[in-house]
């Protein structure tokens, strides 16, 4: 018996399995392209307009602008002041500033105040009040590796601090400033810092730095010492605030104690005991502890 002939496919017909696979591939492609990949570009809508930063608009353009402030220590002081001159009639053999006689240096310095000169002059006469010249300190304040000389002169009034440097074999003053009698000083690197108590609860710090010509003021600031000033009265009597002592009420006496005065010739009623103002409270009953 002959085999039945194979069914013939119509031209252009697509198997059902192929169609199903194509649908699955299309669905996967849609998911892949529809989901944003990490780090990819996203559309966040239209970009916001960029606003330029505000610029100053003068109210009166015809007026000349004010000059910009110059910070201290930027060399402006050196531009307006002549550079310091060496102390006359004084040379340093061997270029060793530590070997200089401090008293002779101060006496020959023309920058000293008249009060300092009077104080230095009294120390050589019959007056027993000798000025207090602090022992010199030597610190490098110019950054050249050589020390500068720092000393003070204490007069009957203010105190003056002087700093000198050495240029070849001549001594040059680079700072002269009046300070408080209780001042203190320190060096931070090659900078000089002065601490002064300018108030009971305020300390002023002055920061000086070498600008190539002299020591100039770089910064000055006030800071509290962390102690609040008293707000009440001071003195030994302010430790305890006096309080008003209430005066005892006057004890009435005579016929006004009982009540209204009796009529003339009438009997005087006998006084009655005062009624208690409050009833005695009931005794507190303490429950017996459970056994």
DAJO-V723220 format. One record per backbone hydrogen bond with DSSP energy under -1.0 kcal/mol. NH is the residue of the N-H (numbers start at 1). CO is the residue of the C=O. Records with the same first field share a line. If there is no record, write none. Layout:
# DAJO-V723220
NH->CO / CO
This chain:
# DAJO-V723220
13->10
19->15
20->16
21->17
22->18
23->19
24->20
25->21
26->22
27->23
28->24
29->25
30->26
31->27
32->28
33->29
34->30
35->31
40->37
63->60
74->71
79->75
80->76
81->77
87->171
92->169
95->92
99->96
100->97
105->101
106->102
107->103
108->104
112->109
117->113
118->114
119->115
120->116
121->117
122->118
130->128
132->154
133->131
134->152
137->150
139->148
148->139
149->164
150->137
151->162
153->160
154->132
155->158
159->179
160->153
161->177
162->151
163->175
164->149
165->172
167->170
170->167
172->165
174->163
175->163
177->161
179->159
183->180
184->195
186->193
188->191
191->188
192->208
193->186
194->206
195->184
196->204
198->196
199->202
203->223
204->196
205->221
206->194
207->219
208->192
209->216
211->214
215->174
216->209
218->207
219->207
221->205
223->203
225->201
238->235
257->254
266->263
